[in-house]
C-alpha cells in the first residue's frame, strides 16, 4: 500500500546524532488526561474508521530570527516528515504537507522563546492541518525538545512546537504528535520530579510527586502488575510504570534501567525504555504499544476535536526514485554576477517541489547556508544575495506533499563574480589572508584595505557552522593587518567573517 523509504537513516549516520536529557515541555497534561478519559469512556457513533489509511495534513512552519538566520532548513523539515511517517506506518496513519509545503516566520522572540508567544502562534496556524512550529530553542532551555499546546480543537490552541536541535531524534516529533492524539507520558505525574530514593522512597508512595504547577490533583502511581492501569499513570494498560527513570543519573541513554525500584505494592518496576512517549534517548527502535495505538486511533477517528484534520483526501503517493541533474551554473564555472545568480536543473518527472541549497560549506552546514523551495513547474531558482568573489556549493532535492524521504542531486560548485554585493562591506577595497593553507598553531594574517574606519566583529566558523573564535575590534582607514590565532583549531576548512552594521566580508581558509 505504502512504504516509508529509509533515505533519512543515512542522514542520521552522517550526523552521528547523540542527544541527552531531551525533555518535553507540554504543560496542560491534565487536559490531555481528561480528553483521553473521555475518549475511552464515550461510545462514539457514526464516526468509525472508514478508510484503510488515514492521511493527516501537517502545516510545517520554519521559524527563524528577524534577519532570517538561525533556523531549520527546508531539507530538515522533509527529514522530520520522513521520520514521522515511519513511526506511524504500522498504524495505517500517514502525514502529508499542506500547500505551500513550508510556511515561514521571521521573529527572533518566537524562534527562541515560543512559550511566550502562544497567542501569536495560534494566530499563525493554517486551517485544516496539524500546525507544527520548528524553532531554534524552547524558551532558551537546554534539553527542551518540544511541546504540545492545549486546549484541543481548532477553537483551542492545538499546535506543536519542536526545537530544531532534536529534528533527528526519533522520539521527539512522533512523541508530540502522540500528545496531540491524547497520549500521556508513561511517567505521568512525575514530570519535573525524576525518581530518587532520598526524595521519593523505595517503594514509592501511592501518589506520584505531582508538580502542583502542572497537576491540580495528585496522580496515582501505576502498579507493575497493571491492576490500577485504567486510573493511574498514563491510563494505558500495556505500558509499564515509569517514574521518570530516564533523567536519573544512573541511567545511560537507552540501556535497561539498572536499579531495583519498587511500586506501592513493593513490586520491582520494569519500564519500557524504547516507548515513543518516554524520555529515554538514543533508542533506535522506538515503538507505540497496542494500547497507545488504540488511543491514538480513537482520538483521530472519533473525537470531535479532531474533525478538522480528519479529511477525506489522499495525497500524491508517487514514489521518487531519481534525483535532478544540475545544469547551471556549470561545474567549476564563474558566474556573471554575485547579485543575481540563476540556477537550473533537469527536472524529475514525479516531483511536485524542489529544495535548492547553496552554501559555503561542502557539507551544507554553515550558518550562511541559503535555501528555498520552488514548484516543479519551474526547475530553476534565483539567489540575489550571494557574496562576491566566493566559492559556493549547491544541490537540489525533489519531493512531493507526501514523498519526503528523497535524495539529493550530485553536489555542484561555482564561484561568484568579482563585484560588490549589497551585503558586502563597501569600505573594504581589498582583502587577502596569508598563509593559506596555514599550519595549525600558526597565526593567520588578514590584510584589509579600508576607505574609512570600521568597527566590527570578527568570527571564525568551522565547516560545520560551529563558532570557533570571536573578537570585537576597531580598524582604522588605510591598510590594516589583523592577526588571527589558530592554536587549538583542528585541521580543516574554516570561514572567517568580519561583520559590521549587518554587512559582512568573508574569507575561506584551510588549516593543515
Secondary structure as GFF3:
##gff-version 3
##sequence-region A 1 512
A	DSSP	alpha_helix	7	15	.	.	.	ID=ss1
A	DSSP	beta_strand	23	24	.	.	.	ID=ss2
A	DSSP	alpha_helix	29	41	.	.	.	ID=ss3
A	DSSP	beta_strand	54	64	.	.	.	ID=ss4
A	DSSP	alpha_helix	74	88	.	.	.	ID=ss5
A	DSSP	three_ten_helix	89	91	.	.	.	ID=ss6
A	DSSP	beta_strand	93	106	.	.	.	ID=ss7
A	DSSP	alpha_helix	108	112	.	.	.	ID=ss8
A	DSSP	three_ten_helix	114	116	.	.	.	ID=ss9
A	DSSP	alpha_helix	118	123	.	.	.	ID=ss10
A	DSSP	beta_strand	130	135	.	.	.	ID=ss11
A	DSSP	beta_strand	144	149	.	.	.	ID=ss12
A	DSSP	beta_strand	159	163	.	.	.	ID=ss13
A	DSSP	three_ten_helix	164	166	.	.	.	ID=ss14
A	DSSP	alpha_helix	173	180	.	.	.	ID=ss15
A	DSSP	alpha_helix	197	200	.	.	.	ID=ss16
A	DSSP	three_ten_helix	245	247	.	.	.	ID=ss17
A	DSSP	alpha_helix	290	302	.	.	.	ID=ss18
A	DSSP	three_ten_helix	304	309	.	.	.	ID=ss19
A	DSSP	beta_strand	325	328	.	.	.	ID=ss20
A	DSSP	beta_strand	333	334	.	.	.	ID=ss21
A	DSSP	beta_strand	341	346	.	.	.	ID=ss22
A	DSSP	beta_strand	353	359	.	.	.	ID=ss23
A	DSSP	beta_strand	370	375	.	.	.	ID=ss24
A	DSSP	beta_strand	380	383	.	.	.	ID=ss25
A	DSSP	beta_strand	391	399	.	.	.	ID=ss26
A	DSSP	beta_strand	412	415	.	.	.	ID=ss27
A	DSSP	beta_strand	428	434	.	.	.	ID=ss28
A	DSSP	beta_strand	444	450	.	.	.	ID=ss29
A	DSSP	beta_strand	454	462	.	.	.	ID=ss30
A	DSSP	beta_strand	467	475	.	.	.	ID=ss31
A	DSSP	beta_strand	478	484	.	.	.	ID=ss32
A	DSSP	beta_strand	492	500	.	.	.	ID=ss33
A	DSSP	beta_strand	503	511	.	.	.	ID=ss34
###
